[in-house]
Amino acid sequence: MYTGMQMENRWSSEALDAAALRQQRRLKQAIRFLHRDSADLLPLDGLKKLGTSKQGQPHNIVQKRLLQACESMAPNSGRMLLSPLNSREDKREDEDFVHVLCKCLGQEVKVLIDTGCKLNLMSSRTVESLGLTALVEKNQTELNGFPFPHNVCVQGCIQELSLTIGQLRITSTFLVLESTEPLMSLGLKTLRSLKCIIDTEKQMLVFGTAIRDRVQFAKKPFLKSSSDF
């Protein structure tokens, strides 16, 4: 009977040791996973205070940093939109913007190719210069869901304005912004409909659906005198 009790105690001890060993292995695996998850995705200084809090776990830190990065890289439409309306010091920083020549009501105009803004824009200064004031409507339907900066005043829009770019004739709607600076831009919606390709190597804009046309980039208008418009 004594021998049986010894055997039973030995089995119990072995079972406890095996359970402890399995627990240690699970703990090591969990630690290894945490280390791999954090070390691969984060700099070490972001892991100083992990603890057991949900907000301190690696995936939460990754998510938070991604969100912060997205916020810091917010759509550039605001900057693209406002850049032609700012001071001349700011305009010199925007020399890499693409412009092409087009004709509007027989007048030659330099148009900004603005992939950072969905809509076509025109300043009140350009509207007056081209004699389009009578065509401005107070229709705001184009603005639904579009986040304009608070300091941008929209006067209205010009519906189906006829433009000629290269050999292609198009009609587009423009939002009119209150500004004393020259501005006329084609936004992403129009550029996509024209299947535009910006060829920076050849300094050309390629566009058109059935027949492809191409025009050379124009010189930047904002560094020249206002007489260009």
Secondary structure, 3 states (H helix, E strand, C coil): CHHHHHHHHHHHHHHHHHHHHHHHHHHHHHHHHHHHHHHHHCCHHHHCCCCCCHHHCHHHHHHHHHHHHHHHCCCCHHHHHHHHHCCHHHHHCCCCCEEEEEEECCEEEEEEECCCCCCCEEEHHHHHHCCCHHHCECCCHHHCCCCCCCCCCEEEEEEEEEEEECCEEEEEEEEEECCCCCCEEECHHHHHHCCCEEECCCCEEEECCCCCEEEEECCCHHHCCHHHC
